[in-house]
């Protein structure tokens, strides 16, 4: 679909450029002759240039931004998968974003199922689920209040509390 929209964008932008060139030629002819028809032709050329060129340029820009975002997301997933564990601040520094943006990016990737991470609150770091040792547990919801605790990772001997109700989290 992206290739189709890019092709349509290029077609519209090309039509817009042709009408801009037409309008420039007609403009100089209208300046030279001063005939009313030439000014009308110039106005029509500018109108057609904007009707075709503006949507074409917007389609091209939108597709370019979407390709850059997809490339960034792919690099981010690759970078995350290459690390055993990482903190949000470490990742934010490496990708050049602030911590809040980075936290949002990680949450989006987890929600889409593109990365399988668990958060360890005591060390404030994310770990890959497939690299977690046997004695560790992942808690998804508080058994007391039912709140989602966001894939909380708990090591043996730890008893973290629910952020919402304060009850110690237990595996379900």
N, C-alpha and C positions, 0 to 999 in steps of 0.2 A: 504494500500500500504506500509505503514511503517513497518508493521509486516512481510510482504513478503520480503522486502529488508533486514530486520534484519535477517530473516531465511536464505536468500541467503548469507548474510555476514558471518553468523556462519558456514554455510556449506563450503564456500570457505576458511575461516580461519582454520577450522578443517582439511581440505585437506592439506592446507599449513603446519600445525603443523605435520601431519603424514609424509609428505615428509621431513620436517626438521629432525624428529627423524630417518627416513630412511637414510638421508644423514649423520647424525652423526655416525650411525652404520657402514655405508659403508666407511666413512672417517677413522675410527679406523682400519677397516679391510684393507684398502688400505695402511695405515701406516705400518701395520704389514707385509703385503705380498708384497707390492710394484708393484702389477700387474697393467698394463695399463688399463684393463677393469674396475677395481675397481675405478680408478680415473675418468673414463668416467661416471660410474654409480653415483659417488658422484656429478659430475658436473650436470648431468641430474636431480638428486634429488634436488639440490639447485635451478636449473632453474624452476622445477615444483613447488617447495615450494614458490618461488617468484611470479610465474604466478598466483597461487591460493591465496596465503596468503596476498599479498599486496592489491589486489582489495577487498578481504574480510575484511581486517582491515580498509580500507578506507570506505567501506559501513557501518561497525559498528560504526566508528567514526562519520561519517556524520549523521547517524540516532540518535546517542547519543546527538550530538549538536542540532539537530532539536527538539528532545524531551525537552531538557533543555530550548530552546528558546520558545517553545510552553507553557511550564510550567511557565516561567517568564512572558510571555504575558498574560496568564490567571490570574496570581497573580496581575499583574499591572492593568488589567481591573477591577478586584475585588476591589483593593485598591482605584482606581479612583472612582468607583461607590459608595464606602462607604463614600466619602467626599462630602459635599455640594458645597464647592468651595475650590480652592487651587491655589497657585502660582507655577510657574515652579521651583523656587529655593526650595520651601518646598518639592515638590515631588522629586526633584533630591536628596535632602538630605536623604529622607526616603528610596529611592530605591538604593542609592549608586552609582549614575551616575552623570556626570556633566550636567550642564544646557542645553548645546547644544544637547547632546544625548537625554536628557529627552524631549526637545522641539520636536525633530525628532520623538521620540516614540509616543508622543501625536498626532502629525500631522498624522502619519501613522494610528493610531487607529481611528482618525476622518475620514480620507480618506476612510478607509475600512468599515466605518459605524459601528464599534464595540463599540464606545462610542458616545454619542450625547452631545457635549460640545459647549459652546459659550465663546468667549474671551472678557473680559471687560478690555479695554486698560487703563483706568484711575486707576484702582486698580491692574493692571497687574495680573489678576487671571482668571482662567477658572471656569465656572459655568455649571451645568447640565441644559439643556434646559427645562426639565420637572419640574425643581424647580424654574424657573424664574417666578416672579410675573407678573400679568396682565399688568401693566403699562410699562413694559420693552419691548424693541424691539431688534430684531436681524437683522443686516444689513449684507448682503453677498457681494454686489457689490457697487461700487461707481456709482451713477447715472450720474456723469459728464464724467469720463474717462472710466468707465466700468471695472476698475481693481477689482480683487477679494480682499476683505479686510479680509477674513478668519473668517467669522461668528462673526463679531463685535457686541458685546452686548452694548446697549445704554440704560441707565436709563433715566427716565423723567427728563427734565431740562438740559440734557447734549447735547452738539453739537460737537462731535469729528470731526476732519478733516481727509480727505483722506491722507494716507501716501505718495501717489504718486503725486496727483495734488493739494492738499491743500484746496480743496473745502469742505465745511461742508457736512458731510454724512447725507442723508435723507433716511427714510424708503421707500422701493419701493412698 
